[in-house]
């Protein structure tokens, strides 16, 4: 019984597939007035030149949270976690993730000074 239903569905799918393969997709063409030429757009070289500009490299002075974490871990292993806690406390935080990114460069400088 189930096998019969599967066979019926299979034949139905095959029949529909054959119908779709034979069907042509209708297209809609816009009417063209006789004697009227369509304007041809000239390529805009300015846009092409702007698109070809060299990519801007990110500034190397940008300090990331990952850099700070690595530096803090290194200092913590050498001198203990208190050094890191003291530097972060100056910015009112207990962890690097709680500090605004605009202070990362200052914190990196302070940590490097502690590292010696």
Secondary structure in CASP SS format (residue, H / E / C, confidence):
PFRMAT SS
TARGET T0000
AUTHOR 0000-0000-0000
METHOD secondary structure of the structure
MODEL  1
X C 1.00
X H 1.00
X H 1.00
X H 1.00
X H 1.00
X H 1.00
X H 1.00
X H 1.00
X H 1.00
X H 1.00
X H 1.00
X H 1.00
X H 1.00
X H 1.00
X H 1.00
X H 1.00
X H 1.00
X H 1.00
X H 1.00
X H 1.00
X H 1.00
X H 1.00
X C 1.00
X C 1.00
X C 1.00
X C 1.00
X C 1.00
X C 1.00
X C 1.00
X C 1.00
X C 1.00
X C 1.00
X C 1.00
X C 1.00
X C 1.00
X C 1.00
X C 1.00
X C 1.00
X C 1.00
X C 1.00
X C 1.00
X C 1.00
X C 1.00
X C 1.00
X H 1.00
X H 1.00
X H 1.00
X H 1.00
X H 1.00
X H 1.00
X H 1.00
X C 1.00
X C 1.00
X C 1.00
X C 1.00
X C 1.00
X C 1.00
X C 1.00
X C 1.00
X C 1.00
X C 1.00
X C 1.00
X C 1.00
X C 1.00
X H 1.00
X H 1.00
X H 1.00
X H 1.00
X H 1.00
X H 1.00
X H 1.00
X H 1.00
X H 1.00
X H 1.00
X H 1.00
X H 1.00
X H 1.00
X H 1.00
X H 1.00
X C 1.00
X H 1.00
X H 1.00
X H 1.00
X H 1.00
X H 1.00
X H 1.00
X H 1.00
X H 1.00
X H 1.00
X C 1.00
X C 1.00
X C 1.00
X C 1.00
X C 1.00
X C 1.00
X H 1.00
X H 1.00
X H 1.00
X C 1.00
X C 1.00
X H 1.00
X H 1.00
X H 1.00
X H 1.00
X H 1.00
X H 1.00
X H 1.00
X H 1.00
X H 1.00
X H 1.00
X H 1.00
X H 1.00
X H 1.00
X H 1.00
X H 1.00
X C 1.00
END
